[in-house]
């Protein structure tokens, strides 16, 4: 029997949906910009300073302002810190309306109804991530303790220790476990480095480095995680 561990951001839900709501409220005048590109750059700059934020070397407010300001800069637009923070306020508000993607709801139902062991690993500040988990209703499927948040530990994805922590928590073996996530660097590299199998949700056509590890399964936009899990188990 296989086990399935899920990421949260841009996996259980599509993170570009609240991002678009905040963009429309604040930057309608830049409607000609590619939202997908802006979002991708925002994620890049967020990942770039994430560890600094975790270590307390950069405040959350500074990180939030930095990532969207730099994303716009790459696309040839200058915005102020005040504009960046208003955007972040609306982005956070829109995240309060989160719902699991229908396909992910089906995948979670399948895992529960078939008695599979499944859980969550998510990077981020503890309170912030737990709030999103509650808003998404994840505790309807997964026990509180089986949702592992890096902000409650001394390590984060792709560190192998967070995967080992989950193995001990759920009583699972790496060779029988799939990790499902969107971040190549954190989710796929991390899972494969821990000896897990990896299902990569690549909604935005990310290129793998030439010498990079390969996911076991790649799902593009429109592909079904629920169907993939069923096919693995049947």
C-alpha positions in Angstrom: 0.0 0.0 0.0 1.3 3.4 -0.9 1.3 6.6 1.2 0.7 10.1 -0.1 2.0 13.3 1.4 0.8 16.6 0.0 2.2 20.1 -0.2 -0.2 23.0 0.5 0.6 26.2 -1.5 0.0 25.8 -5.2 -0.8 22.1 -4.7 -3.9 21.7 -2.6 -5.0 25.1 -4.0 -3.9 27.2 -6.9 -2.0 30.1 -5.4 -2.5 32.3 -8.4 -6.2 32.7 -7.7 -5.7 35.0 -4.6 -2.7 36.5 -6.3 -4.9 37.6 -9.2 -7.6 39.0 -6.9 -5.0 41.2 -5.1 -3.4 42.2 -8.5 -6.8 43.3 -9.9 -7.5 45.4 -6.8 -4.1 47.2 -6.9 -2.5 47.1 -10.3 -5.3 47.1 -12.9 -3.3 49.8 -14.8 -0.7 47.1 -15.5 -3.3 44.6 -16.9 -1.1 44.1 -20.0 1.5 42.3 -18.0 1.6 38.5 -17.9 0.1 37.5 -14.6 1.7 34.1 -14.8 5.2 35.7 -15.3 4.6 38.1 -12.4 3.5 35.3 -10.1 6.5 33.2 -11.1 8.9 36.0 -10.4 7.2 36.7 -7.1 7.6 33.0 -6.1 11.3 33.1 -7.2 12.1 36.2 -5.0 10.1 34.8 -2.1 12.1 31.5 -2.2 15.3 33.6 -2.5 14.9 35.2 0.9 12.7 32.6 2.6 15.5 31.2 4.8 16.6 34.7 5.8 13.0 35.3 7.0 12.9 32.1 8.9 16.2 33.0 10.7 14.8 36.4 11.6 17.3 38.2 9.4 14.5 39.7 7.3 11.1 40.7 8.7 8.0 39.2 7.1 6.9 42.7 6.1 10.2 43.3 4.3 10.0 39.9 2.6 6.5 40.6 1.4 7.5 44.0 0.0 10.7 42.7 -1.5 9.2 39.8 -3.5 6.5 41.7 -5.3 8.6 44.8 -5.8 11.4 42.8 -7.4 8.9 40.8 -9.5 7.6 44.0 -11.0 11.1 45.3 -11.5 12.1 42.3 -13.6 9.1 43.1 -15.8 10.1 46.7 -16.2 7.8 48.3 -13.6 8.7 50.2 -10.5 6.3 50.2 -7.6 6.6 51.7 -4.1 6.9 49.9 -0.9 3.5 51.3 0.1 2.0 49.8 -3.0 3.7 46.5 -2.3 2.3 46.3 1.2 -1.2 47.2 0.1 -1.0 44.4 -2.4 0.2 42.1 0.3 -2.7 43.1 2.6 -5.2 42.2 -0.2 -3.3 39.0 -1.1 -3.5 37.9 2.6 -7.2 38.8 2.7 -7.9 36.8 -0.5 -6.1 33.8 1.0 -8.8 33.9 3.7 -11.2 32.7 0.9 -9.2 29.6 0.0 -10.7 26.3 -1.1 -9.1 23.1 -2.2 -9.0 22.6 -5.9 -11.9 20.2 -6.9 -9.3 17.6 -8.1 -7.4 17.8 -4.8 -10.6 17.4 -2.8 -11.2 14.2 -4.8 -7.7 13.0 -4.2 -8.0 13.6 -0.4 -11.4 11.8 -0.4 -9.8 8.9 -2.2 -7.0 8.6 0.3 -9.4 8.8 3.3 -12.0 6.4 1.8 -9.4 3.8 0.9 -7.6 3.8 4.3 -4.3 5.2 3.0 -1.8 6.9 5.2 -1.6 10.5 4.0 -0.5 13.9 5.4 1.0 17.3 4.7 4.4 18.9 4.7 4.4 22.7 4.2 7.1 25.3 4.5 6.4 28.6 6.2 5.7 30.4 9.5 3.7 28.1 11.8 0.8 30.4 12.6 0.4 31.5 8.9 0.5 28.0 7.5 -1.8 26.5 10.2 -4.3 29.3 9.4 -4.3 28.4 5.7 -4.7 24.7 6.6 -7.8 25.5 8.7 -9.2 27.8 6.0 -8.8 25.0 3.4 -10.6 22.5 5.7 -7.6 20.1 5.6 -8.3 18.9 9.2 -11.5 17.3 7.8 -9.2 14.8 6.1 -5.9 14.9 8.0 -5.2 14.9 11.7 -3.6 18.0 13.2 -0.3 16.2 14.0 0.0 14.7 10.5 0.2 18.2 9.1 3.9 19.1 9.4 4.8 22.8 9.2 8.5 23.7 8.9 7.9 26.8 11.2 7.3 24.4 14.1 10.6 22.6 13.5 14.3 23.4 13.1 14.4 22.5 9.4 12.4 22.8 6.2 12.0 21.3 2.7 14.2 20.3 1.0 16.1 19.2 4.1 15.9 15.4 4.4 15.1 15.7 8.1 11.6 17.0 7.5 10.9 13.9 5.4 12.3 11.6 8.0 10.2 13.4 10.7 7.1 12.6 8.7 8.1 9.0 8.2 8.4 8.6 12.0 5.1 10.6 12.6 3.0 8.4 10.2 5.0 5.2 10.5 5.7 5.0 6.8 8.6 3.8 4.6 10.2 6.1 2.0 10.1 3.6 -0.8 6.3 3.3 -0.5 5.7 7.1 -0.2 4.8 9.7 -2.8 5.2 13.4 -2.2 2.9 15.6 -4.3 4.1 19.2 -4.7 4.6 22.1 -7.1 8.1 23.4 -6.1 10.9 21.6 -8.0 13.6 22.8 -5.7 11.8 22.1 -2.4 9.4 19.3 -3.2 10.9 17.2 -5.9 14.5 17.6 -5.0 13.7 17.2 -1.3 11.5 14.1 -1.8 13.8 12.3 -4.1 16.8 13.1 -1.9 14.9 11.3 1.0 14.3 8.3 -1.2 10.6 9.0 -1.7 8.8 9.0 -5.1 7.7 12.4 -6.4 4.6 13.7 -8.2 5.4 17.1 -9.6 2.5 19.5 -10.2 4.0 21.8 -12.8 1.2 24.3 -13.6 3.5 26.8 -15.2 6.0 24.9 -17.4 9.1 25.1 -15.3 12.3 23.7 -16.8 14.3 21.1 -14.9 18.1 21.7 -14.8 20.0 19.4 -17.1 21.6 17.5 -14.3 18.5 17.7 -12.0 16.7 14.8 -10.5 13.6 13.7 -12.3 10.1 13.4 -10.8 8.5 10.0 -11.1 5.3 11.7 -12.5 4.8 15.2 -13.8 1.3 16.7 -13.9 0.7 19.7 -16.2 -2.2 22.1 -16.2 -5.4 20.1 -16.5 -3.9 16.7 -15.4 -5.6 15.0 -12.5 -3.8 14.2 -9.3 -6.9 12.2 -8.1 -6.7 10.0 -11.2 -3.0 9.6 -10.8 -3.3 8.4 -7.2 -6.1 5.9 -8.3 -3.9 4.6 -11.0 -1.0 4.1 -8.6 -3.1 2.2 -6.1 -5.2 0.0 -8.5 
